[in-house]
Amino acid sequence: TAGAIKFISEKSLGICPICKTPVRETDMAYCCEKRALEKPECELRISKKIKGRNIPVEQMEKLLRDGKTDLLEKFTSAKNRPFNAHLTLSKEGKLGWEFAARKPKKADGKAPAKSKETTSTG
């Protein structure tokens, strides 16, 4: 049945960037008080599990406070490959990614490319 979302804790993790109400924890997500109403008045809802990785409460607090988490490890891509990234949150409440710099591949013995442009000699 549809209805108000139940919070599992009274603790406020931060303030919703959209509606400025407290964000709290539910069984499956983090959402603001206006999102939890029977007729939601805000869109902010961030799943507790993103790309196969649990998002701890401490990181959600940091995301709401600073707009960015620490570098989080062990996300799983659509191609089932692990990756590391920061979650970001805009002032409009949009969740995004900031990827860690990749280490150059050296498996083939070649030096890593310095740019995406290719040059030919000849």
ZIRA-V785340 format. One record per residue. N is the residue number from 0. PSI is psi in degrees with one decimal (none if undefined). Layout:
N | PSI
N | PSI
//
This chain:
0 | 142.2
1 | 152.1
2 | -170.9
3 | 144.9
4 | 138.5
5 | 129.0
6 | 145.5
7 | -5.2
8 | 147.3
9 | -10.5
10 | 129.1
11 | 128.9
12 | -11.8
13 | -169.3
14 | 136.8
15 | 128.8
16 | -17.3
17 | -57.9
18 | -4.6
19 | 22.1
20 | 162.0
21 | 144.1
22 | 132.8
23 | 173.6
24 | 136.8
25 | -177.9
26 | -39.6
27 | -10.6
28 | 175.8
29 | 129.4
30 | 162.5
31 | 166.8
32 | -34.8
33 | -24.3
34 | -28.2
35 | -6.4
36 | 158.6
37 | -39.9
38 | 94.9
39 | 138.0
40 | 5.4
41 | 158.5
42 | -6.8
43 | 112.8
44 | 120.4
45 | 119.8
46 | 147.1
47 | -14.5
48 | 119.6
49 | 127.0
50 | 45.2
51 | 6.4
52 | 133.9
53 | 140.0
54 | 109.1
55 | 155.6
56 | -42.6
57 | -37.2
58 | -34.1
59 | -39.2
60 | -43.8
61 | -41.0
62 | -44.9
63 | -35.1
64 | -45.6
65 | -10.4
66 | 6.9
67 | 140.4
68 | 174.0
69 | 171.0
70 | 117.9
71 | 137.6
72 | 161.8
73 | 35.7
74 | 159.9
75 | 124.2
76 | 172.3
77 | -25.8
78 | 15.5
79 | 30.1
80 | 140.0
81 | 146.9
82 | 159.4
83 | 144.1
84 | 162.1
85 | 140.7
86 | 141.6
87 | 154.0
88 | 120.3
89 | 168.1
90 | -18.8
91 | 1.1
92 | 16.4
93 | 128.1
94 | 138.5
95 | -173.9
96 | 145.4
97 | 112.8
98 | 145.6
99 | 149.8
100 | 135.6
101 | 146.4
102 | 137.7
103 | 141.1
104 | 135.4
105 | 11.9
106 | -32.8
107 | 1.4
108 | -4.9
109 | 149.4
110 | 146.9
111 | 145.7
112 | 142.9
113 | -21.1
114 | 173.1
115 | -15.1
116 | 142.7
117 | 143.7
118 | 147.2
119 | 145.6
120 | 93.5
121 | none
//
